[in-house]
């Protein structure tokens, strides 16, 4: 993972962890190897990078998530939109996300006017697409992640 994405992910996690509002972005406390307590964001971020506030692929992706709201919330998915002017929350994310310090130029890759980036709980990019992703495919990718498999085992017990 290149330096830009590490900075982006750290910045987003910092914003979500320290600027949360009640019942919006769940977090949990974990012990680190250094025996200090830190707060970790507990959402899988779907970052939608667009040139304009309105974009057909953005609308399609948001509609897909809203149509599958229960399943998206089960998987702790949050949606954030990044445009040249701002970064803003769309679904299950903090209202203060507009303060994220990364610029659109730093997030955008390639010549496409739409990009979808899925960031896992571990902070790594799990998926990058230039088109909206159907719910079955997105949920399949997430359900295949080790942390999600662990969550599903815990829920069955």
C-alpha positions as a Markdown table, in Angstrom:
| # | Residue | x | y | z |
|---|---|---|---|---|
| 1 | Unk | 0.0 | 0.0 | 0.0 |
| 2 | Unk | 1.5 | 3.3 | -0.9 |
| 3 | Unk | 2.0 | 6.2 | 1.4 |
| 4 | Unk | -1.1 | 8.2 | 0.2 |
| 5 | Unk | -3.5 | 5.4 | 1.1 |
| 6 | Unk | -1.9 | 4.9 | 4.5 |
| 7 | Unk | -2.3 | 8.6 | 5.3 |
| 8 | Unk | -5.9 | 8.6 | 3.9 |
| 9 | Unk | -6.9 | 5.6 | 6.0 |
| 10 | Unk | -5.3 | 6.9 | 9.2 |
| 11 | Unk | -6.9 | 10.3 | 8.7 |
| 12 | Unk | -10.4 | 8.7 | 8.1 |
| 13 | Unk | -10.1 | 6.4 | 11.1 |
| 14 | Unk | -8.9 | 9.3 | 13.3 |
| 15 | Unk | -11.9 | 11.5 | 12.2 |
| 16 | Unk | -14.4 | 8.6 | 12.7 |
| 17 | Unk | -12.9 | 7.6 | 16.1 |
| 18 | Unk | -12.6 | 11.0 | 17.7 |
| 19 | Unk | -15.5 | 13.0 | 16.2 |
| 20 | Unk | -18.3 | 10.5 | 16.5 |
| 21 | Unk | -21.9 | 11.1 | 17.6 |
| 22 | Unk | -24.1 | 8.8 | 19.5 |
| 23 | Unk | -25.3 | 5.6 | 17.6 |
| 24 | Unk | -23.6 | 6.6 | 14.4 |
| 25 | Unk | -20.1 | 5.1 | 14.2 |
| 26 | Unk | -19.6 | 2.2 | 16.5 |
| 27 | Unk | -16.1 | 1.9 | 18.0 |
| 28 | Unk | -14.6 | -0.6 | 20.4 |
| 29 | Unk | -11.6 | -0.5 | 22.7 |
| 30 | Unk | -8.8 | -3.0 | 22.1 |
| 31 | Unk | -5.5 | -3.7 | 23.9 |
| 32 | Unk | -2.4 | -3.3 | 21.9 |
| 33 | Unk | 0.8 | -5.3 | 22.3 |
| 34 | Unk | 2.4 | -2.3 | 24.1 |
| 35 | Unk | -0.3 | -2.7 | 26.8 |
| 36 | Unk | -1.9 | 0.7 | 26.0 |
| 37 | Unk | -5.6 | 1.2 | 25.2 |
| 38 | Unk | -6.5 | 2.7 | 21.9 |
| 39 | Unk | -9.8 | 3.2 | 20.1 |
| 40 | Unk | -10.4 | 1.5 | 16.8 |
| 41 | Unk | -13.0 | 2.3 | 14.2 |
| 42 | Unk | -15.4 | -0.6 | 13.7 |
| 43 | Unk | -16.8 | 0.2 | 10.3 |
| 44 | Unk | -15.8 | -1.0 | 6.8 |
| 45 | Unk | -15.6 | 2.2 | 4.8 |
| 46 | Unk | -17.0 | 2.5 | 1.3 |
| 47 | Unk | -15.4 | 5.7 | -0.1 |
| 48 | Unk | -17.1 | 7.0 | -3.2 |
| 49 | Unk | -14.8 | 9.4 | -5.1 |
| 50 | Unk | -16.6 | 11.5 | -7.7 |
| 51 | Unk | -15.9 | 14.7 | -9.6 |
| 52 | Unk | -19.4 | 16.1 | -8.9 |
| 53 | Unk | -21.9 | 15.9 | -6.0 |
| 54 | Unk | -24.2 | 14.0 | -8.3 |
| 55 | Unk | -23.1 | 11.1 | -10.3 |
| 56 | Unk | -25.1 | 8.1 | -11.7 |
| 57 | Unk | -22.7 | 5.5 | -10.2 |
| 58 | Unk | -22.8 | 7.3 | -6.8 |
| 59 | Unk | -26.6 | 7.3 | -6.9 |
| 60 | Unk | -26.6 | 3.6 | -8.0 |
| 61 | Unk | -24.2 | 2.6 | -5.2 |
| 62 | Unk | -26.1 | 4.5 | -2.5 |
| 63 | Unk | -29.4 | 3.1 | -3.7 |
| 64 | Unk | -27.9 | -0.5 | -3.5 |
| 65 | Unk | -26.8 | 0.0 | 0.1 |
| 66 | Unk | -30.1 | 1.7 | 1.1 |
| 67 | Unk | -32.1 | -1.2 | -0.5 |
| 68 | Unk | -30.0 | -3.6 | 1.6 |
| 69 | Unk | -29.7 | -1.4 | 4.7 |
| 70 | Unk | -30.1 | -4.2 | 7.2 |
| 71 | Unk | -27.4 | -6.4 | 5.6 |
| 72 | Unk | -25.1 | -3.3 | 5.2 |
| 73 | Unk | -25.5 | -2.4 | 8.9 |
| 74 | Unk | -24.8 | -6.1 | 9.9 |
| 75 | Unk | -21.5 | -5.8 | 8.1 |
| 76 | Unk | -20.7 | -2.4 | 9.6 |
| 77 | Unk | -20.5 | -0.6 | 6.3 |
| 78 | Unk | -20.3 | 3.2 | 6.2 |
| 79 | Unk | -20.3 | 5.3 | 3.0 |
| 80 | Unk | -18.3 | 8.4 | 2.6 |
| 81 | Unk | -18.3 | 10.6 | -0.6 |
| 82 | Unk | -15.2 | 12.5 | -1.7 |
| 83 | Unk | -15.5 | 15.3 | -4.2 |
| 84 | Unk | -13.0 | 18.1 | -5.2 |
| 85 | Unk | -14.8 | 20.3 | -2.7 |
| 86 | Unk | -15.4 | 18.1 | 0.3 |
| 87 | Unk | -15.5 | 14.7 | 2.0 |
| 88 | Unk | -18.9 | 14.0 | 3.5 |
| 89 | Unk | -20.8 | 11.2 | 5.2 |
| 90 | Unk | -23.6 | 9.4 | 3.3 |
| 91 | Unk | -24.5 | 6.3 | 5.3 |
| 92 | Unk | -23.7 | 5.1 | 8.8 |
| 93 | Unk | -20.8 | 7.5 | 9.1 |
| 94 | Unk | -20.0 | 10.5 | 11.2 |
| 95 | Unk | -21.4 | 13.9 | 10.5 |
| 96 | Unk | -18.0 | 15.5 | 11.0 |
| 97 | Unk | -16.3 | 13.6 | 8.1 |
| 98 | Unk | -16.1 | 16.9 | 6.1 |
| 99 | Unk | -13.0 | 17.7 | 8.2 |
| 100 | Unk | -10.9 | 14.9 | 6.7 |
| 101 | Unk | -7.6 | 16.4 | 5.7 |
| 102 | Unk | -7.1 | 14.4 | 2.5 |
| 103 | Unk | -7.6 | 16.2 | -0.8 |
| 104 | Unk | -9.7 | 14.8 | -3.7 |
| 105 | Unk | -6.5 | 14.8 | -5.9 |
| 106 | Unk | -4.8 | 12.6 | -3.4 |
| 107 | Unk | -7.7 | 10.1 | -3.3 |
| 108 | Unk | -8.5 | 10.0 | -7.0 |
| 109 | Unk | -6.7 | 7.5 | -9.2 |
| 110 | Unk | -6.8 | 7.3 | -13.0 |
| 111 | Unk | -9.0 | 9.1 | -15.4 |
| 112 | Unk | -12.4 | 7.8 | -14.2 |
| 113 | Unk | -15.0 | 10.3 | -12.9 |
| 114 | Unk | -16.1 | 7.7 | -10.3 |
| 115 | Unk | -14.2 | 5.4 | -8.0 |
| 116 | Unk | -15.3 | 3.1 | -5.3 |
| 117 | Unk | -12.8 | 2.1 | -2.6 |
| 118 | Unk | -13.6 | -0.5 | 0.1 |
| 119 | Unk | -11.5 | -0.2 | 3.2 |
| 120 | Unk | -11.6 | -3.2 | 5.7 |
| 121 | Unk | -11.5 | -3.1 | 9.5 |
| 122 | Unk | -7.8 | -3.6 | 9.3 |
| 123 | Unk | -7.4 | -0.4 | 7.4 |
| 124 | Unk | -6.3 | -1.9 | 4.1 |
| 125 | Unk | -8.0 | -1.4 | 0.7 |
| 126 | Unk | -10.0 | -4.5 | -0.1 |
| 127 | Unk | -11.6 | -3.4 | -3.4 |
| 128 | Unk | -11.2 | -0.6 | -5.9 |
| 129 | Unk | -13.7 | -0.2 | -8.8 |
| 130 | Unk | -14.8 | 2.4 | -11.3 |
| 131 | Unk | -18.4 | 1.2 | -11.3 |
| 132 | Unk | -21.0 | 0.6 | -8.6 |
| 133 | Unk | -20.9 | -2.9 | -7.0 |
| 134 | Unk | -24.0 | -5.0 | -6.6 |
| 135 | Unk | -25.0 | -6.0 | -3.0 |
| 136 | Unk | -24.3 | -9.7 | -3.5 |
| 137 | Unk | -20.8 | -9.1 | -4.8 |
| 138 | Unk | -20.0 | -6.5 | -2.1 |
| 139 | Unk | -21.4 | -8.6 | 0.7 |
| 140 | Unk | -19.6 | -11.7 | -0.7 |
| 141 | Unk | -16.2 | -9.8 | -0.6 |
| 142 | Unk | -16.8 | -8.6 | 2.9 |
| 143 | Unk | -18.1 | -12.0 | 4.2 |
| 144 | Unk | -14.9 | -13.6 | 2.9 |
| 145 | Unk | -12.7 | -11.3 | 5.0 |
| 146 | Unk | -11.2 | -13.0 | 8.1 |
| 147 | Unk | -12.6 | -10.4 | 10.6 |
| 148 | Unk | -16.1 | -10.8 | 9.1 |
| 149 | Unk | -15.9 | -14.6 | 9.3 |
| 150 | Unk | -15.0 | -14.2 | 12.9 |
| 151 | Unk | -18.0 | -11.9 | 13.5 |
| 152 | Unk | -20.3 | -14.4 | 11.8 |
| 153 | Unk | -18.9 | -17.3 | 14.0 |
| 154 | Unk | -19.5 | -15.2 | 17.1 |
| 155 | Unk | -23.1 | -14.3 | 16.1 |
| 156 | Unk | -23.9 | -18.0 | 15.6 |
| 157 | Unk | -22.8 | -18.9 | 19.1 |
